[in-house]
């Protein structure tokens, strides 16, 4: 990757093993697509209610040449 991985956790406390887990998955992604120029990951908790089981919403913004952007999200 040309730009360092950017990970943000808006409005939530970052879990202890988050960096290790995210780096592991990004490494797998780079094996599949070796020409990724940048990757931004946002981890949010849309519902902070105890009944919801702390489901996270994750958004990936990946840039690949020649200027394309790939966006992937999950909605728990």
N, C-alpha and C positions, 0 to 999 in steps of 0.2 A: 504494500500500500504506500502511496506517495505521502499521504497525510496520516498522522497518528489517529488511532481509533478514538472516537469521542463518545463517551457514555454519560448520560445524565439521568438523575433520579429526582425529578421535580416533586416537591411536597412530600417526599417519603424518605425515611432513613435507609441508607444503602445496606443491604444484607452483607454479612461477613464474607461469604465465599462468592460474591457476585463477580468480582474482577476475574477470578480464576475460571469460573464457569463461562462467562462471556468470551474471554480470550480463547478458550478451548473451542467454542462454537465458531468463532470468527476464523480460527485457523483452518477448520474443516471447510468453511466457505471459500477461503483463499485457495485450497487445494482444488476445488471445483472450477473456480474462476480466478486465474492468476493475474488478471489485469484490472483489478479493483483499484481505483485511485483514492477513494475515501469512503468511510463508513461511519455513520452516526447512529447511535442506538439510544432510544428513550424508553425508560421503564417507568410506568405510572401505575397507581392503584386508584382506579376510577371510583370504586365504592369502598369507603373505609369502615364499613359496618362489620361487626364481628360475625354476623350470620353469613356473610358472603364467603368466608373462608380465605380472605386475603388474595383474591385473584388479581394478577398483574396484567396490564395491557402493555405490549411491547411493540415498538415501531422501529423499523430499520430503514434508513435512507442510505442507499449505496450508489456511488457514482462510478461509471465505467466509461472509457473512451468510446466514441468521440463526443463526449458531453451528454451522455444519457444518464438519467436518474431512475433507479429502481426503488420503489417504496413498497414495503410489506408490513402489514399490521396483523395483530390477532385481537379478537374481541371476545373476552371470556363470557 
